[in-house]
Amino acid sequence: MNRIIQRLPENCGLDIIGDIHGYIAPLEKLLASLGYHGNQPHAEGRQLVFCGDLIDRGPDSPAVVARVMGLVAAGHAQCIMGNHELNILLGETKHGNHWYADPDDAEGNQTAMRDPAAKKRLKEFFEGLPLVLENDQLRIVHACWDPRSIELLRSEGGSVMDVYRRYEQQTHQRLTERNLKGLADQEEASLGAAYADPSGKVPYIWLMAARDAIYQDSNPVRVTASGLEEPLKAYPPEVYGKPLSEPDAEPFFAGGKWRMVRRVKWWNQYQEETPVIFGHYWRNFGTPDLAGVGKFGPDLFEGIEAHHWMGKKNNVYCVDFSVGMRASERGGGHLAAVRFPEWTVVHDEHDSLENAIAIEHDIDEAGRDAMPFRIFVDDNFNYMDESSRYCLGKFESFDAAVTRCKSIVDEFLVKHNTDQIDAESLLKLYTMFGEDPFVIPTPESETRFSAWDYAKQRCEELCEGS
Ligand SMILES: [Mn+2]
């Protein structure tokens, strides 16, 4: 079994929560609005998915991790690894993670973790997290769905850290071949104090760009957890390099130094049909100026509305609404969840699901709903109880939706069809305990699909001659 790429459940609603960054109060508030109370199962059988970056920056990372660990252990949630969890596993002390890495030096507002047993439990939990969650309808990563990196990860049997270390080794070899790293480091040193001085200006140095882009992009763990990067300018003609995704640009200052590489808007290259939900890149609401925070450089989502989908096929969605920004003087930001298959977004300050924002993405060029047929499922056992109804998915055609409904009925009947059972008893079993899927709407030219009628017909066929 691949430990790095794991499966999402198929037949239940999902609540996919973006980067939390230690903000326990917004997390509790959001969980309550979504209908999760303590470690109780969700009343509608929904499941939680955490997109990674549970920790750092905010006031109480230990509480957030404890909450998520509890939900995962109770079987109500899955969680993937973000770059902040990866930093902890690598033993790296970074801005925002002193609560764990260097508790004596933790920022005043942060709850530190000192107990060695607690630290060990946390590390073990992080070590077991996958990098990717998927099913046939949905893909979830922390930062980037890069088809090449995902294929490399699919062929792996070890843990995320095993794979990470092996690729770091390979990357190191690549960078030291022909002394690329040595030469780039020399160039960097020659910039002197200017390299860390935002008020000055430094020239573009392609060797530094090559070093940084190769370092980031050669490791599929790194790419998936923190994104693809590319040089700011095309390589010199004599050097082989991938074509750039955007026009040449000048070095920019971010995170305390001048950058020769930029983050790739990978969603503009994503060609596949399955929607991808991710976090990591802080979504801006237009008001707070992310570039002004001095951390990330250009706003990657410029021109994209606050709650819109992105990418060529309009099927990629970033659910990180920058709650981590509350740690900066500017404040702002939200914790958010995407609800599947409803396709709505809920923020921590929405007090109920009625305030959720619809993020319809199946709109074709003429502005029509490209997936107008929905399957809803009641279960026969609770047929009086509409709250157990859920939306299974959306379909382009009525026929496709009906085919799916039939397969749900067939699955039940085949499973319960033993040699001893006759058609009448099988049908009775179905009408008591099976699922009752139906399609909305039924086009005028079609007959309404009835799961009971279909089950009756199938029971007779299945039990024929027995
Ligand atoms: Mn991140």
Residues whose N, C-alpha, C, O or C-beta is under 5 A from the ligand:
A	BS01	MN	D53 G82 N83 A225 H280
